[in-house]
Amino acid sequence: MDRMTIDDVELSGKRVLTRVDFNVPLDGELITDDTRIRAALPTIQKIINAGGKCILMSHLGRPKGGPEPKYSIKPAAKRLGELLGREVKVVTDCVGTEVQAVVDAMQNGEVLMLENVRFHKEEEKNDPAFAAQLAALGEVYINDAFGAAHRAHASTAGVAKILKTSAAGYLMKVELESLSRLLSAPQEGFVVILGGAKVGDKITVFRNLITRASDMLIGGAMAYTFLKTRGVQIGKSLFDAEHENIAYNILQVAEFTNPRKRCRLLLPTDHVVADTMDGAGVTVATDAHIPEDKLGADIGPNTASYYASIIRQAKTIFWNGPMGIFEKEQFAKGTMEIAKAVAEATSRGAFSVVGGGDSVAALAKSGMSDKVSHVSTGGGASLEFMGGLDLPGVETLAKAAKKA
């Protein structure tokens, strides 16, 4: 890596300002998925065990530039305390004289959670003065928030420019190593599985991977946009009209690129269809065409079987996006079949990465989360990285390493 990691940094007795990604889903004050909190534990425990003063900062939700009780970080701090088996103090703000006083009174090995950094509008603007206030709380900066690394915010990029010592945490390290391994994978046996709603959400991924992968398997609502550009009837299915031309160009690249580097871009040949997304009138369209009065809700059984056969032979796999409306049982079979195939390929020695919120949720539903090589905590960040884009939260660490 061209950046320092937490193992390269002296932590004992230091105020270690650590950016984590505790943007967890909540039902009231109940956390419904604590994956991101668990993922940060190795870094936090490293700081504690080394005798550092662990000062955690994160965002949660999308508050509108000021404090909103429903977005308080307190539930995440409570859950972290349960997982660590120790008290995690929470302050009422993330900057200011009162916060500084609590930080100054910390003992080695203690953990403190700052309140939601997005309660200040200056966070998302990467305001230099706000970044300086955050930086004043620490002597060492550790960024372990890969899920927010694609944002040039004060807590993800600004602080690293100020503090002399900045490094990646363990989660950030493994995320970057895993995704970099995908990009350096040989084309032979590199299978990319892309689903979700819109072609527009994954343009850079298509462009960056279409000459790297051997096979690109398309599902989800975005498949209907590709099919329509080929003159296939898609009925009432979702259609990304804004990016229809881009879908057409992607198909052209796949078809007419150098044969030795050609990627097979595969689209569904049958579908699970319904009258509505609620599940009325579910049936199977046995060919690529969808009846005018129906909408596509999942890849069909033949497509799922064919995709799975390709995945099982893969050596490297990247999966982002479900194959259908997997939250509903009648539309989940395609996605579950893909999850099982990825797990089986992994058991045979393939290196597999699953990224993106919906993909991760689908994998968890299938019970296969522990049967793949790496589950990425960063949806947007992993997509931008796989699309060949620079991530501000990563680039600032690299620049900090050069200055160190």
Secondary structure by P-SEA (a helix, b strand, c coil): ccccccccccccccccbbbbcccccccccccccaaaaaaaaaaaaaaaaaccbbbbbbccccccccccccccaaaaaaaaaaaacbbbbbccccccaaaaaaaaaccccbbbbbcccccccccccccaaaaaaaaaaccbbbbcccccccccccccccccccccbbbbcaaaaaaaaaaaaaaacccccbbbbbbcccccccaaaaaaccccccbbbbbcaaaaaaaaaacccccccccccccaaaaaaaaaaaccccccccccccccccccccccccccccccccccccccccccccccaaaaaaaaaaaaaccbbbbcccccccccccccaaaaaaaaaaaaaaaabbbbbbbcaaaaaaaaaaccccccccccccaaaaaaaaaccccaaaaaaaaaaaac
